[in-house]
């Protein structure tokens, strides 16, 4: 009998003892009961449970039971550690739980990634894979939930925090939990703001959820109904011809490196802007066949792309839109780029997910200034074997080393360099990139 592949969104596994329902579609449609309370994503470190302090573990259990009691759903990245402690507590209290996995199949999830299957009612397979796929998965995780509760956490949690700020969601910080969540208000939020999210905090899980639910009700009342009726802009033939080529896949100019730029002008001084200009000039001088890739944003990013383009670099802007109309409708930058790469990820957290397409081809990722969007793409880069060159200006990039990444101790996959001198930083980054590429070629040849 021939094997028939399931339709998109089909349920791939049936609910039975010890095994959750597995789907590639909307996981909430596979739950056994209607959802009566908010969907609460729990985001935190995938650490060994034995390493958790008893008081924190008790608070996590209290959090899970409270979500179950209210008829809500616990949503996690289907990972072990802090999120799984909460999911298990909710499940054992009779609640429903959803895991959003980077795997492509149940066996992939359980055997390759060695992620938990117990205490999850449904697992949604996103098929985004490991490495940067772990970070890309944060977009559907954020979009699935109403409230995002953060406890502890390391670099992945930092990416989830940045992803959450792309959406009009409630972010709830469990204080005195250590890591990213425990230090966010002191060491992270002052340098990146809150984006579109509303942020609440408390050390007590029940009070934290009460604050979050109140904030959610306020947020839902404030959401304009007209946002659901937004229409695509009307573009005439002349306007369409004026746009740069918009492609799903772009080809970079041969003979030069590929350099990503992440940044925004938040907090930058006139001197900082001059430093960024010097960085672009040095990059163009040292690699006249180079390519610059960046999010298709306005402001500092567009200024950098224009300067790079004027000095001979080929420029590519990465857009979360799926069409030229969608790109223009989102108010994204076009004129500064030779080509726009359309990812089709969509606005909000989709813009966060599109950061992977900025980082993946880059030999060096430059960071200057920045906001929560810059931080999100920076986290993507830390999960990729590349070189990250951080220009230490005022604003976020000046606090990455001393405060933001000091909230956790996880070593990045990337080589991360910091410098206040843009010329020295560029030269150091190019030397490190050449060394890294040589090492990667050696590993490849040895494998052959």
ZALOLUM-709433 format. One record per residue (C-alpha): residue number from 0; residue in three letters; x, y, z. Coordinates in nm, 2 decimals, always signed. Example, Ala and Ser with C-alpha at 12.3 -4.5 7.8 and 13.67 -1.06 7.14 Angstrom:
2
PT     n   res       c1       c2       c3
PT     0   ALA    +1.23    -0.45    +0.78
PT     1   SER    +1.37    -0.11    +0.71
END
This chain:
448
PT     n   res       c1       c2       c3
PT     0   UNK    +0.00    +0.00    +0.00
PT     1   UNK    +0.15    +0.34    -0.09
PT     2   UNK    +0.23    +0.58    +0.19
PT     3   UNK    +0.02    +0.90    +0.17
PT     4   UNK    +0.18    +1.21    +0.31
PT     5   UNK    -0.04    +1.41    +0.55
PT     6   UNK    -0.18    +1.74    +0.43
PT     7   UNK    -0.04    +2.06    +0.56
PT     8   UNK    -0.15    +2.12    +0.92
PT     9   UNK    -0.26    +1.75    +0.96
PT    10   UNK    -0.23    +1.58    +1.30
PT    11   UNK    +0.06    +1.34    +1.27
PT    12   UNK    +0.03    +1.15    +1.59
PT    13   UNK    -0.26    +1.04    +1.81
PT    14   UNK    -0.30    +1.11    +2.18
PT    15   UNK    -0.22    +0.81    +2.39
PT    16   UNK    -0.05    +0.74    +2.72
PT    17   UNK    +0.30    +0.88    +2.73
PT    18   UNK    +0.27    +1.04    +2.39
PT    19   UNK    +0.13    +1.38    +2.30
PT    20   UNK    -0.06    +1.47    +1.98
PT    21   UNK    +0.19    +1.59    +1.71
PT    22   UNK    +0.09    +1.85    +1.45
PT    23   UNK    +0.25    +2.08    +1.20
PT    24   UNK    -0.06    +2.31    +1.22
PT    25   UNK    -0.23    +2.52    +1.48
PT    26   UNK    -0.16    +2.33    +1.81
PT    27   UNK    -0.46    +2.47    +1.99
PT    28   UNK    -0.70    +2.31    +1.75
PT    29   UNK    -0.57    +1.97    +1.87
PT    30   UNK    -0.64    +2.03    +2.24
PT    31   UNK    -0.90    +1.81    +2.40
PT    32   UNK    -1.09    +2.09    +2.57
PT    33   UNK    -1.16    +2.46    +2.49
PT    34   UNK    -0.92    +2.71    +2.62
PT    35   UNK    -1.09    +2.92    +2.89
PT    36   UNK    -0.80    +3.13    +3.01
PT    37   UNK    -0.50    +3.30    +2.85
PT    38   UNK    -0.23    +3.12    +2.66
PT    39   UNK    +0.08    +3.16    +2.88
PT    40   UNK    +0.42    +3.10    +2.73
PT    41   UNK    +0.69    +3.01    +2.98
PT    42   UNK    +1.04    +3.11    +2.87
PT    43   UNK    +1.36    +3.03    +3.06
PT    44   UNK    +1.67    +2.83    +3.07
PT    45   UNK    +1.68    +2.47    +2.95
PT    46   UNK    +1.89    +2.38    +3.25
PT    47   UNK    +1.92    +2.06    +3.45
PT    48   UNK    +1.63    +2.06    +3.70
PT    49   UNK    +1.86    +1.94    +3.97
PT    50   UNK    +2.05    +2.27    +3.95
PT    51   UNK    +1.74    +2.48    +4.03
PT    52   UNK    +1.72    +2.63    +4.38
PT    53   UNK    +1.43    +2.47    +4.58
PT    54   UNK    +1.26    +2.80    +4.63
PT    55   UNK    +1.26    +2.89    +4.26
PT    56   UNK    +1.14    +2.54    +4.17
PT    57   UNK    +0.85    +2.57    +4.41
PT    58   UNK    +0.75    +2.91    +4.25
PT    59   UNK    +0.77    +2.75    +3.90
PT    60   UNK    +0.53    +2.47    +4.02
PT    61   UNK    +0.30    +2.73    +4.17
PT    62   UNK    +0.30    +2.92    +3.83
PT    63   UNK    +0.20    +2.60    +3.64
PT    64   UNK    -0.08    +2.52    +3.88
PT    65   UNK    -0.22    +2.87    +3.87
PT    66   UNK    -0.23    +2.86    +3.48
PT    67   UNK    -0.41    +2.53    +3.50
PT    68   UNK    -0.65    +2.65    +3.77
PT    69   UNK    -0.75    +2.95    +3.55
PT    70   UNK    -0.83    +2.73    +3.25
PT    71   UNK    -0.53    +2.86    +3.05
PT    72   UNK    -0.27    +2.68    +2.85
PT    73   UNK    +0.10    +2.66    +2.92
PT    74   UNK    +0.30    +2.70    +2.60
PT    75   UNK    +0.67    +2.62    +2.59
PT    76   UNK    +0.95    +2.56    +2.34
PT    77   UNK    +0.90    +2.19    +2.42
PT    78   UNK    +1.24    +2.20    +2.60
PT    79   UNK    +1.36    +2.07    +2.93
PT    80   UNK    +1.45    +2.29    +3.23
PT    81   UNK    +1.25    +2.58    +3.37
PT    82   UNK    +0.97    +2.57    +3.10
PT    83   UNK    +0.92    +2.19    +3.15
PT    84   UNK    +0.89    +2.23    +3.53
PT    85   UNK    +0.60    +2.47    +3.48
PT    86   UNK    +0.44    +2.26    +3.20
PT    87   UNK    +0.46    +1.94    +3.42
PT    88   UNK    +0.30    +2.12    +3.71
PT    89   UNK    +0.02    +2.25    +3.49
PT    90   UNK    -0.03    +1.90    +3.33
PT    91   UNK    -0.04    +1.72    +3.67
PT    92   UNK    -0.29    +1.98    +3.79
PT    93   UNK    -0.53    +1.88    +3.50
PT    94   UNK    -0.42    +2.17    +3.27
PT    95   UNK    -0.34    +2.16    +2.90
PT    96   UNK    +0.01    +2.22    +2.76
PT    97   UNK    +0.16    +2.29    +2.42
PT    98   UNK    +0.52    +2.25    +2.31
PT    99   UNK    +0.65    +2.43    +2.00
PT   100   UNK    +0.95    +2.23    +1.88
PT   101   UNK    +1.23    +2.31    +1.63
PT   102   UNK    +1.21    +1.95    +1.51
PT   103   UNK    +1.05    +1.82    +1.19
PT   104   UNK    +0.90    +1.50    +1.34
PT   105   UNK    +0.83    +1.32    +1.67
PT   106   UNK    +1.14    +1.10    +1.63
PT   107   UNK    +1.35    +1.41    +1.54
PT   108   UNK    +1.22    +1.58    +1.86
PT   109   UNK    +1.27    +1.29    +2.10
PT   110   UNK    +1.58    +1.12    +1.95
PT   111   UNK    +1.79    +1.39    +1.78
PT   112   UNK    +1.71    +1.69    +2.00
PT   113   UNK    +1.64    +1.47    +2.31
PT   114   UNK    +1.36    +1.70    +2.42
PT   115   UNK    +1.08    +1.60    +2.66
PT   116   UNK    +0.76    +1.44    +2.54
PT   117   UNK    +0.59    +1.38    +2.88
PT   118   UNK    +0.36    +1.65    +3.03
PT   119   UNK    +0.28    +1.80    +2.68
PT   120   UNK    -0.07    +1.77    +2.55
PT   121   UNK    +0.03    +1.87    +2.19
PT   122   UNK    +0.36    +1.93    +2.02
PT   123   UNK    +0.38    +2.15    +1.71
PT   124   UNK    +0.67    +2.07    +1.48
PT   125   UNK    +0.81    +2.39    +1.32
PT   126   UNK    +1.10    +2.21    +1.13
PT   127   UNK    +1.33    +2.51    +1.17
PT   128   UNK    +1.62    +2.29    +1.29
PT   129   UNK    +1.90    +2.34    +1.54
PT   130   UNK    +2.15    +2.63    +1.57
PT   131   UNK    +1.97    +2.95    +1.46
PT   132   UNK    +1.66    +2.74    +1.42
PT   133   UNK    +1.62    +2.73    +1.80
PT   134   UNK    +1.60    +3.11    +1.78
PT   135   UNK    +1.37    +3.12    +1.48
PT   136   UNK    +1.13    +2.90    +1.67
PT   137   UNK    +1.07    +3.19    +1.91
PT   138   UNK    +0.86    +3.37    +1.66
PT   139   UNK    +0.57    +3.11    +1.65
PT   140   UNK    +0.61    +3.06    +2.02
PT   141   UNK    +0.56    +3.43    +2.09
PT   142   UNK    +0.28    +3.46    +1.84
PT   143   UNK    +0.10    +3.16    +2.00
PT   144   UNK    +0.07    +3.32    +2.34
PT   145   UNK    -0.11    +3.61    +2.51
PT   146   UNK    +0.13    +3.64    +2.80
PT   147   UNK    +0.50    +3.57    +2.80
PT   148   UNK    +0.64    +3.47    +3.14
PT   149   UNK    +1.02    +3.49    +3.17
PT   150   UNK    +1.21    +3.30    +3.45
PT   151   UNK    +1.59    +3.28    +3.47
PT   152   UNK    +1.73    +3.22    +3.13
PT   153   UNK    +2.04    +3.26    +2.91
PT   154   UNK    +2.10    +3.36    +2.55
PT   155   UNK    +1.79    +3.18    +2.41
PT   156   UNK    +1.57    +3.35    +2.66
PT   157   UNK    +1.73    +3.68    +2.56
PT   158   UNK    +1.62    +3.61    +2.21
PT   159   UNK    +1.27    +3.53    +2.33
PT   160   UNK    +1.26    +3.86    +2.52
PT   161   UNK    +1.36    +4.05    +2.20
PT   162   UNK    +1.11    +3.85    +2.00
PT   163   UNK    +0.83    +3.93    +2.25
PT   164   UNK    +0.89    +4.30    +2.21
PT   165   UNK    +0.81    +4.28    +1.84
PT   166   UNK    +0.44    +4.21    +1.93
PT   167   UNK    +0.17    +4.38    +2.13
PT   168   UNK    +0.20    +4.11    +2.41
PT   169   UNK    +0.23    +4.11    +2.79
PT   170   UNK    +0.58    +4.03    +2.91
PT   171   UNK    +0.59    +3.91    +3.27
PT   172   UNK    +0.92    +3.89    +3.45
PT   173   UNK    +0.95    +3.65    +3.74
PT   174   UNK    +1.19    +3.85    +3.96
PT   175   UNK    +1.45    +3.70    +4.18
PT   176   UNK    +1.48    +3.41    +3.93
PT   177   UNK    +1.83    +3.50    +3.82
PT   178   UNK    +1.96    +3.51    +3.46
PT   179   UNK    +1.80    +3.72    +3.19
PT   180   UNK    +1.46    +3.75    +3.36
PT   181   UNK    +1.59    +3.82    +3.70
PT   182   UNK    +1.82    +4.10    +3.58
PT   183   UNK    +1.62    +4.23    +3.28
PT   184   UNK    +1.49    +4.55    +3.45
PT   185   UNK    +1.84    +4.65    +3.57
PT   186   UNK    +2.07    +4.54    +3.29
PT   187   UNK    +1.87    +4.49    +2.97
PT   188   UNK    +1.55    +4.70    +2.94
PT   189   UNK    +1.72    +5.04    +3.01
PT   190   UNK    +1.92    +4.99    +2.69
PT   191   UNK    +1.65    +4.85    +2.45
PT   192   UNK    +1.31    +4.98    +2.58
PT   193   UNK    +1.00    +4.76    +2.56
PT   194   UNK    +0.91    +4.77    +2.19
PT   195   UNK    +0.54    +4.70    +2.14
PT   196   UNK    +0.50    +4.50    +2.46
PT   197   UNK    +0.36    +4.58    +2.80
PT   198   UNK    +0.60    +4.47    +3.08
PT   199   UNK    +0.51    +4.37    +3.44
PT   200   UNK    +0.72    +4.21    +3.71
PT   201   UNK    +0.69    +4.04    +4.05
PT   202   UNK    +0.87    +3.77    +4.25
PT   203   UNK    +0.54    +3.60    +4.34
PT   204   UNK    +0.40    +3.38    +4.06
PT   205   UNK    +0.03    +3.44    +4.15
PT   206   UNK    +0.07    +3.81    +4.18
PT   207   UNK    +0.27    +3.81    +3.86
PT   208   UNK    -0.01    +3.63    +3.67
PT   209   UNK    -0.27    +3.87    +3.82
PT   210   UNK    -0.07    +4.17    +3.69
PT   211   UNK    -0.02    +4.01    +3.35
PT   212   UNK    -0.39    +3.92    +3.31
PT   213   UNK    -0.49    +4.28    +3.41
PT   214   UNK    -0.24    +4.42    +3.16
PT   215   UNK    -0.37    +4.18    +2.89
PT   216   UNK    -0.73    +4.30    +2.94
PT   217   UNK    -0.61    +4.66    +2.91
PT   218   UNK    -0.41    +4.58    +2.60
PT   219   UNK    -0.70    +4.41    +2.44
PT   220   UNK    -0.93    +4.71    +2.50
PT   221   UNK    -0.67    +4.94    +2.34
PT   222   UNK    -0.62    +4.73    +2.02
PT   223   UNK    -0.79    +4.92    +1.73
PT   224   UNK    -1.04    +4.71    +1.55
PT   225   UNK    -0.94    +4.89    +1.23
PT   226   UNK    -0.60    +4.71    +1.24
PT   227   UNK    -0.78    +4.40    +1.13
PT   228   UNK    -0.90    +4.58    +0.82
PT   229   UNK    -0.57    +4.72    +0.70
PT   230   UNK    -0.55    +4.72    +0.32
PT   231   UNK    -0.24    +4.69    +0.09
PT   232   UNK    -0.13    +5.02    -0.06
PT   233   UNK    -0.21    +5.11    -0.42
PT   234   UNK    +0.10    +5.13    -0.63
PT   235   UNK    +0.11    +5.26    -0.98
PT   236   UNK    +0.33    +5.12    -1.26
PT   237   UNK    +0.58    +5.40    -1.21
PT   238   UNK    +0.60    +5.34    -0.84
PT   239   UNK    +0.66    +4.97    -0.89
PT   240   UNK    +0.93    +5.04    -1.15
PT   241   UNK    +1.11    +5.26    -0.90
PT   242   UNK    +1.15    +4.98    -0.65
PT   243   UNK    +1.47    +4.77    -0.64
PT   244   UNK    +1.44    +4.41    -0.75
PT   245   UNK    +1.25    +4.21    -0.49
PT   246   UNK    +1.35    +3.85    -0.48
PT   247   UNK    +1.30    +3.54    -0.26
PT   248   UNK    +1.66    +3.44    -0.31
PT   249   UNK    +1.94    +3.68    -0.37
PT   250   UNK    +2.29    +3.63    -0.53
PT   251   UNK    +2.58    +3.81    -0.38
PT   252   UNK    +2.85    +3.97    -0.59
PT   253   UNK    +3.14    +3.73    -0.63
PT   254   UNK    +3.49    +3.82    -0.52
PT   255   UNK    +3.40    +4.00    -0.20
PT   256   UNK    +3.29    +3.92    +0.15
PT   257   UNK    +2.94    +3.94    +0.29
PT   258   UNK    +2.89    +4.18    +0.58
PT   259   UNK    +2.58    +4.22    +0.79
PT   260   UNK    +2.49    +4.54    +0.97
PT   261   UNK    +2.26    +4.56    +1.27
PT   262   UNK    +2.18    +4.88    +1.45
PT   263   UNK    +1.97    +5.18    +1.52
PT   264   UNK    +2.04    +5.54    +1.62
PT   265   UNK    +1.89    +5.50    +1.97
PT   266   UNK    +2.11    +5.69    +2.21
PT   267   UNK    +2.39    +5.77    +1.96
PT   268   UNK    +2.57    +6.10    +1.97
PT   269   UNK    +2.71    +6.29    +1.67
PT   270   UNK    +3.05    +6.14    +1.75
PT   271   UNK    +2.90    +5.79    +1.74
PT   272   UNK    +2.74    +5.85    +1.40
PT   273   UNK    +3.09    +5.96    +1.28
PT   274   UNK    +3.23    +5.63    +1.41
PT   275   UNK    +2.97    +5.43    +1.22
PT   276   UNK    +3.06    +5.63    +0.90
PT   277   UNK    +3.43    +5.55    +0.95
PT   278   UNK    +3.34    +5.18    +0.99
PT   279   UNK    +3.16    +5.18    +0.66
PT   280   UNK    +3.44    +5.37    +0.49
PT   281   UNK    +3.70    +5.13    +0.62
PT   282   UNK    +3.49    +4.83    +0.51
PT   283   UNK    +3.45    +4.97    +0.16
PT   284   UNK    +3.82    +5.06    +0.13
PT   285   UNK    +3.94    +4.71    +0.24
PT   286   UNK    +3.69    +4.51    +0.03
PT   287   UNK    +3.58    +4.69    -0.29
PT   288   UNK    +3.39    +4.38    -0.41
PT   289   UNK    +3.21    +4.34    -0.08
PT   290   UNK    +2.83    +4.30    -0.01
PT   291   UNK    +2.64    +4.46    +0.28
PT   292   UNK    +2.32    +4.28    +0.40
PT   293   UNK    +2.09    +4.44    +0.66
PT   294   UNK    +1.73    +4.45    +0.77
PT   295   UNK    +1.53    +4.67    +0.54
PT   296   UNK    +1.48    +4.93    +0.81
PT   297   UNK    +1.50    +5.31    +0.80
PT   298   UNK    +1.71    +5.53    +1.02
PT   299   UNK    +2.07    +5.44    +1.09
PT   300   UNK    +2.05    +5.11    +0.90
PT   301   UNK    +1.93    +5.29    +0.58
PT   302   UNK    +2.20    +5.55    +0.63
PT   303   UNK    +2.47    +5.28    +0.65
PT   304   UNK    +2.33    +5.11    +0.34
PT   305   UNK    +2.33    +5.43    +0.14
PT   306   UNK    +2.69    +5.51    +0.24
PT   307   UNK    +2.80    +5.16    +0.16
PT   308   UNK    +2.63    +5.17    -0.17
PT   309   UNK    +2.79    +5.51    -0.26
PT   310   UNK    +3.13    +5.36    -0.18
PT   311   UNK    +3.08    +5.06    -0.41
PT   312   UNK    +2.94    +4.79    -0.19
PT   313   UNK    +2.65    +4.59    -0.32
PT   314   UNK    +2.36    +4.62    -0.07
PT   315   UNK    +2.08    +4.38    +0.01
PT   316   UNK    +1.79    +4.46    +0.24
PT   317   UNK    +1.60    +4.17    +0.41
PT   318   UNK    +1.23    +4.22    +0.44
PT   319   UNK    +0.97    +4.02    +0.64
PT   320   UNK    +0.72    +4.09    +0.36
PT   321   UNK    +0.62    +3.84    +0.10
PT   322   UNK    +0.56    +4.08    -0.19
PT   323   UNK    +0.65    +4.43    -0.31
PT   324   UNK    +0.30    +4.56    -0.19
PT   325   UNK    +0.35    +4.41    +0.15
PT   326   UNK    +0.70    +4.56    +0.18
PT   327   UNK    +0.58    +4.91    +0.10
PT   328   UNK    +0.27    +4.86    +0.32
PT   329   UNK    +0.49    +4.79    +0.62
PT   330   UNK    +0.67    +5.12    +0.56
PT   331   UNK    +1.01    +4.95    +0.51
PT   332   UNK    +1.32    +5.10    +0.34
PT   333   UNK    +1.37    +5.04    -0.03
PT   334   UNK    +1.58    +5.31    -0.19
PT   335   UNK    +1.90    +5.24    +0.01
PT   336   UNK    +1.93    +4.89    -0.13
PT   337   UNK    +2.02    +4.74    -0.47
PT   338   UNK    +1.81    +4.43    -0.39
PT   339   UNK    +1.54    +4.34    -0.14
PT   340   UNK    +1.51    +3.98    -0.02
PT   341   UNK    +1.15    +3.89    +0.06
PT   342   UNK    +1.13    +3.63    +0.34
PT   343   UNK    +0.75    +3.62    +0.37
PT   344   UNK    +0.78    +3.59    +0.75
PT   345   UNK    +0.53    +3.86    +0.81
PT   346   UNK    +0.53    +4.17    +1.05
PT   347   UNK    +0.58    +4.16    +1.42
PT   348   UNK    +0.76    +3.85    +1.54
PT   349   UNK    +0.80    +3.76    +1.17
PT   350   UNK    +1.04    +4.05    +1.14
PT   351   UNK    +1.24    +3.89    +1.42
PT   352   UNK    +1.24    +3.56    +1.25
PT   353   UNK    +1.37    +3.73    +0.93
PT   354   UNK    +1.68    +3.81    +1.12
PT   355   UNK    +1.81    +3.46    +1.03
PT   356   UNK    +1.83    +3.56    +0.67
PT   357   UNK    +2.04    +3.86    +0.76
PT   358   UNK    +2.29    +3.65    +0.96
PT   359   UNK    +2.31    +3.33    +0.77
PT   360   UNK    +2.52    +3.45    +0.47
PT   361   UNK    +2.74    +3.69    +0.66
PT   362   UNK    +3.11    +3.65    +0.72
PT   363   UNK    +3.11    +3.93    +0.97
PT   364   UNK    +2.81    +4.09    +1.16
PT   365   UNK    +2.87    +4.45    +1.26
PT   366   UNK    +2.66    +4.60    +1.55
PT   367   UNK    +2.63    +4.96    +1.64
PT   368   UNK    +2.38    +5.14    +1.86
PT   369   UNK    +2.06    +4.93    +1.86
PT   370   UNK    +1.72    +4.85    +2.01
PT   371   UNK    +1.52    +4.53    +2.07
PT   372   UNK    +1.52    +4.45    +1.70
PT   373   UNK    +1.90    +4.48    +1.68
PT   374   UNK    +1.93    +4.27    +1.99
PT   375   UNK    +1.71    +3.99    +1.84
PT   376   UNK    +1.93    +3.96    +1.54
PT   377   UNK    +2.24    +3.98    +1.75
PT   378   UNK    +2.12    +3.67    +1.94
PT   379   UNK    +2.07    +3.49    +1.60
PT   380   UNK    +2.43    +3.57    +1.53
PT   381   UNK    +2.56    +3.42    +1.86
PT   382   UNK    +2.41    +3.08    +1.75
PT   383   UNK    +2.60    +3.09    +1.42
PT   384   UNK    +2.97    +3.02    +1.35
PT   385   UNK    +3.05    +3.37    +1.23
PT   386   UNK    +3.23    +3.68    +1.36
PT   387   UNK    +3.04    +3.95    +1.55
PT   388   UNK    +3.20    +4.29    +1.56
PT   389   UNK    +3.04    +4.52    +1.82
PT   390   UNK    +3.12    +4.90    +1.79
PT   391   UNK    +3.10    +5.01    +2.15
PT   392   UNK    +2.91    +5.34    +2.12
PT   393   UNK    +2.65    +5.49    +2.35
PT   394   UNK    +2.32    +5.30    +2.35
PT   395   UNK    +2.28    +4.92    +2.33
PT   396   UNK    +2.60    +4.82    +2.16
PT   397   UNK    +2.80    +4.99    +2.44
PT   398   UNK    +2.62    +4.78    +2.70
PT   399   UNK    +2.62    +4.44    +2.53
PT   400   UNK    +2.95    +4.32    +2.68
PT   401   UNK    +2.93    +4.48    +3.03
PT   402   UNK    +2.56    +4.44    +3.11
PT   403   UNK    +2.32    +4.26    +2.86
PT   404   UNK    +2.53    +3.95    +2.79
PT   405   UNK    +2.66    +3.96    +3.15
PT   406   UNK    +2.32    +3.83    +3.27
PT   407   UNK    +2.41    +3.48    +3.16
PT   408   UNK    +2.73    +3.27    +3.12
PT   409   UNK    +2.66    +3.07    +2.80
PT   410   UNK    +2.94    +3.08    +2.55
PT   411   UNK    +2.84    +3.19    +2.20
PT   412   UNK    +2.90    +2.99    +1.89
PT   413   UNK    +3.03    +3.30    +1.72
PT   414   UNK    +3.36    +3.49    +1.77
PT   415   UNK    +3.25    +3.82    +1.94
PT   416   UNK    +3.48    +4.12    +1.93
PT   417   UNK    +3.43    +4.46    +2.09
PT   418   UNK    +3.61    +4.79    +2.02
PT   419   UNK    +3.55    +5.16    +2.04
PT   420   UNK    +3.77    +5.23    +1.74
PT   421   UNK    +3.58    +5.15    +1.41
PT   422   UNK    +3.89    +5.11    +1.20
PT   423   UNK    +4.06    +4.88    +1.45
PT   424   UNK    +3.74    +4.68    +1.49
PT   425   UNK    +3.70    +4.63    +1.12
PT   426   UNK    +4.06    +4.51    +1.08
PT   427   UNK    +4.03    +4.28    +1.38
PT   428   UNK    +3.70    +4.13    +1.25
PT   429   UNK    +3.84    +4.07    +0.90
PT   430   UNK    +4.15    +3.89    +1.04
PT   431   UNK    +3.92    +3.68    +1.27
PT   432   UNK    +3.69    +3.60    +0.98
PT   433   UNK    +3.98    +3.48    +0.77
PT   434   UNK    +4.11    +3.26    +1.05
PT   435   UNK    +3.76    +3.12    +1.11
PT   436   UNK    +3.71    +3.04    +0.74
PT   437   UNK    +4.04    +2.86    +0.72
PT   438   UNK    +3.95    +2.65    +1.03
PT   439   UNK    +3.61    +2.57    +0.88
PT   440   UNK    +3.78    +2.46    +0.55
PT   441   UNK    +4.02    +2.24    +0.75
PT   442   UNK    +3.73    +2.08    +0.93
PT   443   UNK    +3.55    +2.01    +0.60
PT   444   UNK    +3.85    +1.86    +0.44
PT   445   UNK    +3.92    +1.64    +0.74
PT   446   UNK    +3.56    +1.52    +0.73
PT   447   UNK    +3.61    +1.43    +0.36
END
